[in-house]
Amino acid sequence: MSDDPDSDADGELEARLEEQDAFDPPESFVEQANVRDEEIYETFEEEWPECWEQAADLLSWDSEYDTVLEDDDEPFYEWFTGGELNASANCLDRHVEDGAKNRAAIQWEGELGETRTYTYGELLNEVEAFAASLRDLGVEEDDVVTLYMPMIPELPIAMLACARIGAPHSVVFAGFSADALATRMNAAESEYLVTCDGYYRRGDALNHKEKADKGLRGVDHDVTSVVVDRLGDELTHFLGSNAHDYGDLVEEHAGASVEPVSRDAEDMLFLMYTSGTTGEPKGVKHTTGGYLSYAAWTSHAVLDIKPEDTYWCAADIGWITGHSYIVYGPLALGTTTMMYEGTPDYPERDRLWEIIERNRVDIFYTAPTAIRSFMKWGEQFPAEHDLSSLRLLGTVGEPINPRAWKWYYTHIGNEECPIVDTWWQTETGGMMITTLPALTTMKPGTAGPPLPGIDAQVVDAAGQEVEAGKAGYVTVNKPWPGMLRTLYNNDDRFLEEYWQEYSDPDSDEWVYFPEDGAKIDDDGYITILGRVDDVINVSGHRLGTMEIESAVVGVSGVAEAAVVGGDHDVKGEAVYTYVILEDGQEATESMRERIVESVEDGIGPIARPESVVFTPELPKTRSGKIMRRLLEDIASGNDLGDTSTLRNPEVVDEIAGHVDDE
Ligand code: WTA
């Protein structure tokens, strides 16, 4: 037994929490919550689709919409048609006009400890100066501008500047490789790029521009680029032809006044490329009226954001979570949104808690993978800090295991903050399945019921609702304002990927299929089980196994490859690669290195394989299909069950033996 009295108390606490599988929102939270009316579920059902006017009402419209939902051409739904608005005016001008000029809009923390605050007034000025610069460079309404930047304030500034002049942005995650940048710029025919010289990671200055330049060499049309100087003297860079310095541009256009362009509600606000079943990334198209209303509404109802809050979503703006819940949702509501450039364990493992304490953060939203790391590091790190400013916690990106949920609830929330476990996707634009923090009981590990107005259920392969406790698939039966409108330049793929599986066009029944497995309980709470397509979720990052496979087979000497996700304690899933070499090729260390390098070059370090297993054969069904399930089970160390239906059952032991060697 330990003689530390605290550890005993912790033991008791753990034991008590272990038993508890439902948690009610604390009274102190309920009293002040944005959404407190229990009838909301019912009224949204009764008044659907007009209920969504509540979301649209959170915005300022240049001209009122005529119709809430236009469904003449299903599933190409349109929302708030006839309405006009500008996203940057909604995120900036109206708050400045309402007297919030001096409120902090963005509170930025650099990895090395420097901070920058942009008030709403300052942010508006900077956005106008950059919007004027973009126009000067030739950017016109509807031109797609690619933004390839890490977590520096110039990224949201560039997003809002694009929105101001009606140029859709396409943000490419800074951790993606040069090839990934080129693929996305080519697909979007994007002729403008905003990037930066570099940034800090664990104290080291990383050269980002080199990667951007390499990417540009793979773009098949001319590109005008702008480079932000993040590192100053730390890294000298040469602009090269057709490139401009961000600082010079903004200085030159300082004080410019750029009228926000009135955009049709259905005009594209941005494109976001995400992984799907094939190797080609999908350009998810989001619109100005529906997306922004939905981002604002869910920020209000689920994250409980108020203008006077300091709110922190510790995601990267390069993913949809950052778009909706670092930039558009919080700024539309006029709150202070935090941005952190670096990693959570630099310089120490208490970095995030130190930031929360110093900034008196009210709301904190992160991914389960991060929580599992915090758990591993130990509760002493948060315990060193005063986290009492926190009122609400959230998670997103992957299933959260009950143990991690309870750790978060206790050691970060001090049992005083509700946790919202929010299920959604790049395609949905905003949260879909989660508890409402003041109204619904929380069950650790279970996202919760669908939000009011969201008609989601769990069905079997034939589309019939499954019984409580049985596994099935999530489907959504009614449209919602934040939904993607199509895949850029590819309506066919849009129909195929999301609507084919469960819809019945003959009887005009359109069902959205998110490609997630799930269970539902007697109370209608949905537990997400994970993707059922060829997408894997590594540390909350969505990656396509086909994209990784194509990088692996691109290595000379590789004959065939299969990439699957295997369970991982911290990352949720990790990348497992099974490789068959061409005759005469040796499974050497240098071959392994070339494979890993090719994946990093093709996608980025986030896709780096956990393990590369060389095998003479892959397990195949009698019809010759690779048994991916089996490879996943091998990678996860699961029981393999019956393998007798394989054409080559003996290969299983062989591969499993190699995985163990790793
Ligand atoms: C998974 C991220 C369980 C899911 C917002 C989904 C989740 C994919 C949760 C989308 C959650 C997201 N619980 N799984 N709370 N949230 N997912 O497009 O598999 O990067 O389909 O959007 O993440 O990933 P995406």
Boltz pocket constraint, residues with backbone or C-beta under 6 A from the ligand:
constraints:
  - pocket:
      binder: B
      contacts: [[A, 274], [A, 319], [A, 320], [A, 321], [A, 395], [A, 396], [A, 397], [A, 398], [A, 399], [A, 400], [A, 421], [A, 422], [A, 423], [A, 424], [A, 425], [A, 426], [A, 427], [A, 433], [A, 447], [A, 514], [A, 515], [A, 516], [A, 528], [A, 529], [A, 530], [A, 531], [A, 537], [A, 540], [A, 541], [A, 542]]
      max_distance: 6.0
